[in-house]
Amino acid sequence: MRIHFYKLHLGGNSFILIDTESEKQLAIKDYPEFSKSICNRRYGVGSSGCIFLDEQNNVRVYRPDGTECADFYDALFCTARYAFDSGRMTKNSNGDYELKFNTLKGEKILKVISSREFEVVLGSAFSFSSGKIINSESTSIMETIEIDQHKIKMAGIHILSDILVTSPKTLSSKPFFLLYTKLQEIFKPQKIFLTYSQAVTKETLCIRTIKRGENTSCASAAAALISSVISGTSNNGAVCVFTQGNKSLFEEQNLLVKDTDDSKKITILWDTQENSLRAIASGGYLFEGFFEY
């Protein structure tokens, strides 16, 4: 069968989206195997997951191995972009526009700020080493990990996923991917995501991560902000720009100017009174096409 698809991304983390209202050839029982096929990076289109959206705004997301996931905030922002462009938003009792999606974990609501800005609540953050909640009174969340006789300072934060946040300055002798693979070995079978975070200004963070999960961009940005706020280098809200290597302020500003669909950055806001994190972002289109399945 020939299936029409869209490929979108958030912060470089990409997803395939299938509008099942028009693609009725696929039954729900086909979703796992179809996802394994289309997400394959060698023989398919390649992505971090496959989104299935129907006419009632029911959303189901499957990983490249065919398993279904319940929390998928990166994929949700990509779905929001397509749903907004398809005219699926509604107005609530306060007169605000919003997008409602039905997921395995119940209804998810994204506030529509503009055509390229959607807001969702992420929740609170925890230290994944101690299990304690992280709030504005947390004095220090940095820990020292020794890898190959190198002592590296990192913050272990759980927000949607387990994230290790560190500064590029502490890793001058360790290549990013090498450190990532070492961490996978240390924490195996626990899945750990590595994030470099550097405060360019009080309101701008430079983020680098390996994007391989359904929440990686949102989780990395939120963890980076928390680490930066507690260390005193950022305010309670910042624009997190996803990039490669170390960029100057001038280079970061140029990246933001070129980001016309607002998909290469995520704004994270930390309400310290309620201890709640919110993300403002939008998925961006990469391309659309047909997949022979």
Secondary structure, 3 states (H helix, E strand, C coil): CEEEEEEEEECCEEEEEEECCCCCCCCHHHHHHHHHHHCCCCCCCCCCCEEEECCCCEEEEECCCCCEECCCHHHHHHHHHHHHHCCCCEECCCCCEEEEEEECCEEEEEEEEECCEEEEEEECEEECCCCCEECCCCCCCEEEEEECCEEEEEEEEECCCEEEEECHHHHCCCCHHHHHHHHHHHHCCCCCEEEEEEEEECCEEEEEECCCCCCHHHHHHHHHHHHHHHHCCCCCEEEEEECCCCCCHHHHHHHHHHCCCCCCEEEEEEECCCCEEEEEECCEEEEEEEEEC
